[in-house]
Amino acid sequence: MNVNKDWTGNRNSIYTTLGASNHSDKERQSHDYYATEPKATELLLTEETFAPVIWECACGEGYMAKVMEEHGYQVISTDLIYRGYGNEEPVDFLHEPMADFDGDIITNPPYKYALQFVEKALERVKPGRKVAMFLKLQFLEGKSRKQFFLKHPPKTVYVSSSRLICAMNGEFEKYPPSAVAYAWFVWEKGYKGNPIIKWIK
């Protein structure tokens, strides 16, 4: 797939404009990391098309990014903690400045900071661009999130009818399907209608 004509840099261009910080081994171990099984991204890509350039801002070991790349997307992969994939310099998505970006953002954010990730992602994409977040279905709950949804409704919520796996440290063999329900929440910046609910496998 060709890179978007509005994007004049390469996959490293965004890194040069972002601040970086170093983390000790102890700090690396203190961050809980839950990887998303590749099937989840495959399901999303059967339902939605995205800009040629995608920023995966919590890439972990690249389970999502690799699937997107296999589908022809140019993926900018960053994370707060480097886990052997993507940009080696840690990037704090919530706090680092960035250059002009004309693409979509897709990730599975740390659930504790999910709302902040969505808010920041919507700030950083241009009107008409998409933000897709893989979240627990219970993200729909909560008074603060209700106010956010009223102002920034997702265009589509894809509810998984099966139990997809998010495994700590990417150890999928240790995590059988659980009782946790997940969904893809997809925003299109500027959309003001009611969300559409769809079911995926």
C-alpha positions as CSV (number, residue, x, y, z in Angstrom):
1,M,0.0,0.0,0.0
2,N,1.4,3.4,-0.9
3,V,2.1,5.9,1.8
4,N,-0.4,8.7,2.2
5,K,0.6,11.6,-0.1
6,D,0.2,14.1,2.8
7,W,2.8,12.2,4.8
8,T,6.2,13.5,3.7
9,G,8.4,11.7,6.2
10,N,9.4,8.1,6.7
11,R,8.7,5.7,9.6
12,N,11.5,7.3,11.6
13,S,10.5,10.9,11.1
14,I,8.1,11.0,14.0
15,Y,10.8,9.6,16.4
16,T,13.1,12.6,15.8
17,T,10.4,15.0,17.1
18,L,9.5,13.1,20.2
19,G,11.2,13.3,23.5
20,A,12.7,10.1,24.9
21,S,13.4,8.7,28.3
22,N,15.5,5.8,29.6
23,H,14.1,3.1,31.9
24,S,16.0,0.7,34.2
25,D,15.4,-3.1,34.2
26,K,13.6,-2.6,37.5
27,E,11.3,0.0,35.9
28,R,10.6,-2.3,32.9
29,Q,9.5,-5.1,35.3
30,S,7.2,-2.7,37.2
31,H,5.0,-2.0,34.2
32,D,2.3,-4.5,33.6
33,Y,2.2,-5.5,30.0
34,Y,-0.8,-7.2,28.4
35,A,-0.4,-8.3,24.8
36,T,-3.3,-8.6,22.4
37,E,-3.7,-11.8,20.4
38,P,-3.2,-11.2,16.7
39,K,-6.7,-12.5,15.9
40,A,-8.2,-9.3,17.4
41,T,-6.4,-7.1,14.9
42,E,-7.3,-9.4,12.0
43,L,-11.0,-9.1,13.0
44,L,-10.8,-5.3,13.0
45,L,-9.2,-5.1,9.6
46,T,-11.9,-7.2,8.1
47,E,-14.4,-4.6,9.2
48,E,-12.6,-1.3,8.8
49,T,-10.1,0.4,6.4
50,F,-7.6,2.9,7.7
51,A,-5.1,5.5,6.5
52,P,-2.0,4.2,4.8
53,V,0.0,5.3,7.9
54,I,-0.9,4.0,11.3
55,W,0.6,4.9,14.7
56,E,0.6,2.0,17.2
57,C,1.5,4.0,20.3
58,A,1.6,1.1,22.8
59,C,3.1,-1.5,20.6
60,G,4.7,-3.9,23.1
61,E,6.2,-6.8,21.2
62,G,4.4,-5.8,18.0
63,Y,1.4,-8.3,18.0
64,M,-0.9,-5.7,16.5
65,A,1.6,-3.8,14.4
66,K,2.8,-7.0,12.6
67,V,-0.7,-7.8,11.5
68,M,-1.3,-4.3,10.2
69,E,2.0,-4.5,8.3
70,E,1.0,-7.8,6.8
71,H,-2.1,-6.0,5.5
72,G,0.1,-3.4,3.7
73,Y,-0.1,-0.5,6.2
74,Q,3.0,1.5,7.2
75,V,3.1,1.3,11.0
76,I,4.9,3.6,13.3
77,S,5.5,1.5,16.5
78,T,6.3,3.2,19.8
79,D,5.9,2.4,23.5
80,L,6.8,3.8,26.9
81,I,8.9,0.6,27.5
82,Y,10.9,-0.9,24.7
83,R,10.2,-4.6,24.4
84,G,12.2,-5.5,21.4
85,Y,9.9,-4.1,18.7
86,G,9.5,-0.7,17.0
87,N,11.3,2.4,18.1
88,E,14.1,1.6,20.6
89,E,13.7,5.1,22.2
90,P,10.8,5.0,24.8
91,V,8.0,7.4,23.9
92,D,5.4,8.6,26.4
93,F,2.3,9.0,24.2
94,L,0.4,10.9,26.8
95,H,3.0,13.6,27.4
96,E,5.5,13.9,24.5
97,P,5.0,16.5,21.8
98,M,4.8,15.4,18.2
99,A,5.1,16.7,14.7
100,D,2.2,17.1,12.3
101,F,0.7,13.6,11.8
102,D,-1.7,12.6,9.1
103,G,-2.7,9.1,9.8
104,D,-4.8,6.9,12.1
105,I,-4.0,5.6,15.6
106,I,-4.7,2.0,16.6
107,T,-3.7,0.4,19.9
108,N,-4.6,-1.5,23.0
109,P,-3.8,1.1,25.7
110,P,-3.0,0.4,29.3
111,Y,-6.6,0.1,30.7
112,K,-5.8,2.4,33.7
113,Y,-5.1,5.2,31.2
114,A,-7.5,4.2,28.4
115,L,-9.6,7.4,28.5
116,Q,-6.5,9.5,28.5
117,F,-5.2,7.6,25.5
118,V,-8.4,8.0,23.6
119,E,-8.5,11.8,24.4
120,K,-4.9,12.3,23.4
121,A,-5.3,10.2,20.2
122,L,-8.3,12.3,19.1
123,E,-6.3,15.4,19.7
124,R,-3.5,14.2,17.5
125,V,-5.4,12.9,14.4
126,K,-6.8,15.2,11.8
127,P,-10.6,15.6,11.1
128,G,-11.9,12.5,9.3
129,R,-9.1,10.3,10.6
130,K,-9.8,7.3,12.8
131,V,-8.8,6.2,16.3
132,A,-9.3,2.5,17.1
133,M,-8.9,1.2,20.7
134,F,-9.1,-2.4,21.8
135,L,-10.8,-2.1,25.2
136,K,-12.8,-4.0,27.8
137,L,-16.5,-3.7,27.0
138,Q,-17.0,-2.1,30.5
139,F,-15.3,0.9,29.1
140,L,-18.8,2.0,28.1
141,E,-19.6,2.4,31.9
142,G,-18.8,5.3,34.1
143,K,-19.9,8.9,34.6
144,S,-16.7,10.6,33.4
145,R,-16.7,8.4,30.3
146,K,-20.4,9.1,29.7
147,Q,-19.6,12.8,29.4
148,F,-16.7,12.0,27.1
149,F,-18.9,9.8,24.9
150,L,-21.6,12.5,24.6
151,K,-19.0,14.9,23.3
152,H,-16.9,12.4,21.3
153,P,-19.1,9.4,20.4
154,P,-17.4,6.4,18.7
155,K,-18.7,5.8,15.2
156,T,-18.7,2.0,15.7
157,V,-18.2,-0.4,18.5
158,Y,-17.3,-4.0,17.5
159,V,-18.2,-6.4,20.3
160,S,-16.3,-9.6,20.3
161,S,-18.7,-12.6,20.5
162,S,-15.7,-14.9,21.5
163,R,-13.3,-14.4,24.4
164,L,-10.2,-12.8,22.9
165,I,-7.0,-13.0,25.0
166,C,-4.9,-10.3,26.4
167,A,-1.9,-12.0,28.0
168,M,0.5,-10.6,30.6
169,N,4.0,-10.3,29.0
170,G,2.7,-11.9,25.8
171,E,2.5,-15.4,27.4
172,F,-0.7,-16.5,25.5
173,E,-0.2,-20.2,26.4
174,K,-0.7,-19.3,30.1
175,Y,-4.0,-17.5,29.4
176,P,-7.0,-19.5,28.2
177,P,-10.0,-17.5,27.0
178,S,-11.5,-15.7,30.1
179,A,-14.7,-14.1,31.2
180,V,-13.5,-10.7,30.1
181,A,-15.4,-9.2,27.2
182,Y,-13.6,-7.0,24.7
183,A,-14.6,-4.7,21.9
184,W,-13.0,-2.5,19.3
185,F,-14.0,1.2,19.8
186,V,-13.6,3.1,16.5
187,W,-13.8,6.9,16.4
188,E,-13.8,9.1,13.3
189,K,-12.8,12.6,14.3
190,G,-15.7,14.9,13.8
191,Y,-18.4,12.3,13.8
192,K,-21.5,13.4,15.8
193,G,-24.0,10.7,15.2
194,N,-25.1,7.8,17.4
195,P,-22.7,4.9,17.7
196,I,-23.4,1.7,15.7
197,I,-23.0,-1.6,17.6
198,K,-21.8,-4.6,15.6
199,W,-20.7,-8.1,16.6
200,I,-17.5,-9.8,15.5
201,K,-16.3,-13.3,16.1
